[in-house]
Amino acid sequence: MSGVALILVGILVVALNTRIPIAHIYVDAAGAHVLQAAGLEVHAAPDWPGAFRANPVSSAAAFLPSAELYFSKGRRVQLPRRDVLLWVYRG
């Protein structure tokens, strides 16, 4: 039984440290404010009124209430998941 628990803990550790590649995300106004305060470019989404588009490179796994987004040049921002309207994944 302890072997099964060890395997499950190993899977959880790998899942928590995995980055998921993202093409772009759509965020609400609060999310756009957080990203702009971090010095990142956020543009109004032409196809979604009231939404803003950002281009992170990847994100941490979806186990926590806040999304950890990784941008180019090594920037990392934590954003509440409730502020993300749509995730568009690469691949």
C-alpha positions as CSV (number, residue, x, y, z in Angstrom):
1,M,0.0,0.0,0.0
2,S,2.8,2.4,0.7
3,G,4.2,1.9,-2.8
4,V,0.9,3.1,-4.3
5,A,0.9,6.1,-2.1
6,L,4.5,6.9,-3.1
7,I,3.5,6.7,-6.8
8,L,0.5,9.0,-6.3
9,V,2.7,11.5,-4.4
10,G,5.2,11.4,-7.3
11,I,2.5,12.0,-9.8
12,L,1.2,15.0,-7.8
13,V,4.7,16.5,-7.5
14,V,5.2,16.2,-11.3
15,A,1.8,17.7,-12.0
16,L,2.4,20.7,-9.7
17,N,5.7,21.5,-11.5
18,T,4.5,21.0,-15.0
19,R,4.1,24.1,-17.3
20,I,1.3,24.1,-19.9
21,P,2.0,25.9,-23.2
22,I,-0.5,28.7,-23.9
23,A,-1.1,30.6,-27.2
24,H,-3.0,33.5,-25.4
25,I,-5.6,34.2,-22.8
26,Y,-8.5,36.5,-22.5
27,V,-8.9,38.3,-19.2
28,D,-11.4,40.7,-17.7
29,A,-10.7,44.3,-16.6
30,A,-9.3,43.3,-13.2
31,G,-7.0,40.8,-14.8
32,A,-5.8,43.3,-17.3
33,H,-5.0,45.8,-14.5
34,V,-2.9,43.1,-12.7
35,L,-1.0,42.4,-15.9
36,Q,-0.5,46.0,-16.7
37,A,0.7,46.7,-13.2
38,A,3.4,44.0,-13.8
39,G,4.6,45.9,-16.9
40,L,3.1,43.5,-19.4
41,E,1.3,44.4,-22.7
42,V,-2.4,43.8,-22.6
43,H,-4.6,44.7,-25.6
44,A,-8.4,45.0,-26.0
45,A,-9.8,41.9,-27.7
46,P,-11.4,43.0,-30.9
47,D,-13.6,39.9,-31.1
48,W,-14.8,40.0,-27.4
49,P,-16.1,43.4,-26.0
50,G,-14.9,44.0,-22.5
51,A,-12.2,41.4,-22.7
52,F,-8.5,41.9,-22.9
53,R,-5.9,39.7,-24.6
54,A,-2.5,38.7,-23.2
55,N,0.2,36.4,-24.5
56,P,1.8,34.3,-21.8
57,V,4.2,31.6,-22.9
58,S,3.0,29.0,-20.4
59,S,1.0,28.5,-17.2
60,A,1.4,26.3,-14.1
61,A,-1.1,23.4,-13.7
62,A,-4.7,24.2,-12.7
63,F,-4.7,23.0,-9.1
64,L,-4.7,26.3,-7.3
65,P,-7.1,29.2,-7.2
66,S,-4.5,31.6,-8.7
67,A,-2.9,31.1,-12.1
68,E,0.8,31.4,-12.3
69,L,1.5,32.8,-15.8
70,Y,5.0,32.8,-17.4
71,F,5.8,35.4,-20.0
72,S,8.8,36.0,-22.2
73,K,12.0,37.4,-20.7
74,G,11.4,35.4,-17.5
75,R,8.5,37.4,-16.1
76,R,6.1,35.5,-13.9
77,V,2.7,36.9,-12.7
78,Q,0.1,35.4,-10.4
79,L,-3.5,36.1,-11.5
80,P,-6.7,35.0,-9.9
81,R,-8.3,32.3,-12.1
82,R,-11.7,34.1,-11.8
83,D,-10.1,36.9,-13.9
84,V,-9.3,34.6,-16.8
85,L,-12.2,34.4,-19.2
86,L,-10.7,32.0,-21.8
87,W,-7.5,29.9,-22.1
88,V,-6.2,29.2,-25.6
89,Y,-3.6,26.4,-25.5
90,R,-0.9,25.7,-28.0
91,G,-0.8,22.4,-29.8
